[in-house]
Amino acid sequence: TNNYSIVAGVIARSYAFDVIHAHDWLTYPAGLHSKSVTGKPLVIHVHATEFDRSRGKPNPIVYGIEKDGMDNCDHIICVSELTRKTVIENYHQPYWKVTTVHNAVDPLSPEIEAIERQSGVLEKVVTFLGRITMQKGPEFFVDAATQVIRKTDHIRFVMAGSGDMMDQMIRLVADRGIAHKFHFTGFLRGKQVYEMLKSSDVYVMPSVSEPFGISPLEAMQCGVPSIISYQSGCSEILHNVIKTDYWDVDAMADAIYSICTYPCMAEHLKKEGKIEVDNIKWEDAGLKIRRIYDNLM
């Protein structure tokens, strides 16, 4: 990050601009260096904090870089009220310096819209799609799946993605005796993500600490009923979803079973969820950020 910040300072001296906007801790030193050589206002954009990534056991070096950036910038943008609260309480920032601007999602391209569900799949498919890491709560998805599979044999589970807990989750699935109904795809990219979503009947995001979480919005765009944790920033703006605490696997299992069993419920979440998410636009987020810029200049 030191070399990066030196280069950023050289670039900053070479161009005319009004505001410096730095995204997450790796860019904060570069932002601060650019501010020091130009005197321009610095906005830092917090997409996640070290508290989110570490389940409350932050790396002191990363925390120090984050805090230095927050202390010395002119304004802080957070992707959710959840993150704003962390910044104010754990990084000791004044509330007036921190603004929430929720994320949005890009409209689906015609190519993605044209993807169709695979034919011949008779069972319901429930999907976890994301990094298989501590922050994402994959073990709670396995626990909920265990309950559902013991109750019915017409529901199949997929954990799509990769991460440092993947081997642990494979062993957990085997230990629970549910491997015949549980699949691991490995890392998916680009079009594969949407092929997986369009083949799903339920999307589950059981994150332990999710600053925002765009993936449920992408699932809802594809018409997939979604279950998300209260411990996610997107739960602040999404209403046509089912919300549970990440640790409440009973409620999560009930929600999965209900969506897969009651067509009216699934259809309502599918239809209303798509309408809702189609109205969450990046242009609105951009306008809020533009107003922050205007106030600093």
Protein Blocks (a to p, Z undefined) as FASTA:
>chain_A
ZZmmmmmmmmmmmpccfbdcdehjklmmmmmmmmmmnopacddddfbdfklmnnopacfk
lmmmmmmmmmmmmbdcdfbfklmmmmmmmnopafklpccdddddddddfklmmpccdehi
abdcdddeddddfklommmmmmmmmmmmmmpckbccddedddjklmmmmmmmmmnopmmm
cccebjaehjlmmmmmmmpfbdcdfbfbdfkopmlmmmmmnopacdddfkbfklmmpmbb
cdddfklmmlmmmmmmmmmmmmmlmmmmmmmmmmmmmmmcfklmmmmmmmmmmmmZZ
